[in-house]
Amino acid sequence: MKENNLIHGLIRENKDFFEKLVLENHDLIFNLVKNMVKASEQAEDIVQEVFLKAYRNLDKFKNGSKISTWLYSIARNETINRITRNRPKEEQMSQYDAENFPLSGNIQDESFIKAQEAEKFRKALENLGEGHRLILELRYLEEKPYIEIAQIMGLKINTVKVRLLRAKKALQKNLSQM
């Protein structure tokens, strides 16, 4: 089924088209979510929420991009939100803990430096456009091969390579400005 026909059908709120959208993209979204949360039941719950959000926000879909990329972004964001919301309270530092956290000793500790660098990298990544951020996440965080990235984003492999190069340059620029 051609994606443009699928989108037009969805806009007209044809439930058959939405069902096809779910069937065609379920495995892709489920695998992404399962890699992030590990538990199949929780992953399936998040996947259902992703498709509900997509259905409710069809009017916000930009016709210039691929629907699979849009769904992938919704899934990634929903999963991150769920992980953050469900994090055990023991992992979250209380204000008291933060005030009494010992800062004596060598602040140049290797783990502290790595944490600072990771935070800097995360901020630089967040400041990229969605296209650059998505392609970098797929390649380096999700460790997807070029061919799978091409399928997810609906691009040719050479286009993926060029966009990846541009995204890395944009990330380097963001990092150098921090």
C-alpha positions in Angstrom: 0.0 0.0 0.0 1.4 3.4 -0.9 2.0 5.6 2.1 0.3 8.7 0.5 -2.9 6.7 0.0 -2.7 5.5 3.5 -2.3 9.0 4.9 -5.2 10.4 2.8 -7.3 7.5 4.0 -6.4 8.2 7.6 -7.2 11.9 7.3 -10.7 10.9 6.1 -10.8 8.8 9.3 -11.2 5.5 7.4 -10.7 2.9 10.1 -9.6 0.3 7.6 -6.7 2.5 6.6 -5.7 2.9 10.3 -5.9 -0.8 10.8 -3.5 -1.2 7.9 -1.2 1.4 9.3 -1.0 -0.5 12.6 -0.4 -3.8 10.9 2.3 -2.5 8.7 4.2 -0.7 11.5 3.4 -2.7 14.6 6.6 -4.9 14.5 8.9 -1.9 13.8 7.4 0.1 16.8 7.2 -3.0 19.1 10.9 -3.8 18.5 12.0 -0.3 19.2 10.0 -0.1 22.4 11.0 -3.6 23.5 14.7 -2.8 23.1 14.2 0.2 25.4 12.0 -1.4 28.1 12.8 -5.1 27.8 9.5 -6.4 29.2 7.1 -7.6 26.4 3.9 -6.7 28.3 5.1 -3.2 29.0 6.3 -2.8 25.4 2.9 -3.8 24.1 1.1 -1.4 26.4 3.4 1.5 25.1 2.8 0.4 21.5 -0.9 0.7 22.0 -0.5 4.1 23.4 1.7 5.1 20.5 -1.0 4.2 18.0 -3.7 5.9 20.0 -1.6 9.1 20.1 -0.9 8.9 16.4 -4.7 8.5 15.7 -5.5 11.5 18.0 -2.8 13.6 16.4 -3.2 12.8 12.7 -3.9 16.5 12.0 -0.3 17.2 13.3 1.4 14.9 10.9 3.5 16.7 8.3 2.8 15.3 4.8 6.4 15.9 3.8 7.8 13.2 6.1 7.3 9.4 6.3 4.6 8.2 8.6 6.9 5.4 9.9 9.4 8.1 11.0 6.6 10.0 12.7 5.5 6.8 14.5 9.0 6.0 15.4 9.4 9.5 17.0 6.2 9.1 19.0 7.2 5.7 20.2 10.7 6.8 21.3 9.2 9.8 23.2 6.4 7.8 24.8 8.9 5.1 25.9 11.3 7.6 27.4 8.4 9.3 29.2 7.2 6.0 30.5 10.6 5.0 31.7 11.1 8.3 33.5 7.7 8.3 35.0 8.1 4.7 36.3 11.6 5.1 37.7 11.8 3.8 41.3 11.8 6.6 43.8 15.1 5.3 45.3 16.8 6.2 42.0 15.6 9.8 42.2 17.8 11.9 44.4 15.8 13.8 47.0 16.6 17.5 47.8 18.0 16.4 51.1 20.3 13.9 49.4 21.5 16.6 46.9 22.2 19.1 49.7 24.2 16.5 51.7 26.0 14.9 48.7 29.7 15.0 49.6 31.6 17.2 47.2 34.9 16.8 48.9 37.5 14.8 47.2 38.7 14.9 43.6 35.9 16.4 41.5 37.9 15.3 38.4 36.9 11.8 39.1 36.6 9.7 35.9 32.9 8.8 36.4 32.1 12.5 37.1 33.8 13.6 33.9 32.0 10.8 31.9 28.7 11.9 33.3 29.4 15.5 32.4 30.4 14.5 28.9 27.3 12.3 28.5 25.1 15.2 29.6 26.8 17.6 27.1 26.3 15.0 24.4 22.7 14.5 25.3 22.1 18.3 25.2 23.9 18.7 21.8 21.8 15.8 20.4 18.5 17.4 21.7 19.4 20.6 19.9 19.6 18.9 16.6 16.6 18.9 14.2 14.4 15.8 14.4 15.8 14.3 11.2 19.4 14.6 12.3 18.6 13.3 15.8 16.6 10.4 14.5 19.2 9.2 12.0 22.0 9.4 14.7 19.9 7.6 17.2 19.0 4.8 14.8 22.6 4.3 13.7 24.6 4.8 17.0 22.1 4.2 19.9 19.9 1.6 18.3 22.9 0.2 16.2 20.7 -0.2 13.1 22.4 -1.1 9.8 22.2 1.4 6.9 19.6 -0.8 5.1 17.3 -0.9 8.1 17.6 2.8 8.6 16.8 3.3 4.9 13.6 1.1 5.4 12.5 2.9 8.5 13.0 6.4 7.0 11.9 5.4 3.5 15.2 6.5 1.9 17.9 5.0 -0.3 21.0 3.8 1.4 23.3 6.5 -0.1 20.8 9.1 1.1 21.1 7.6 4.6 24.9 7.8 4.4 24.8 11.5 3.3 22.3 12.5 5.9 24.3 10.6 8.6 27.4 12.6 7.6 25.5 15.9 7.8 24.0 14.9 11.1 27.4 14.1 12.6 28.7 17.5 11.4 25.8 19.2 12.9 26.4 17.4 16.2 30.1 18.3 16.2 29.1 21.9 15.6 26.7 21.8 18.6 29.3 20.1 20.8 32.0 22.7 19.9 29.6 25.6 20.8 29.0 24.2 24.3 
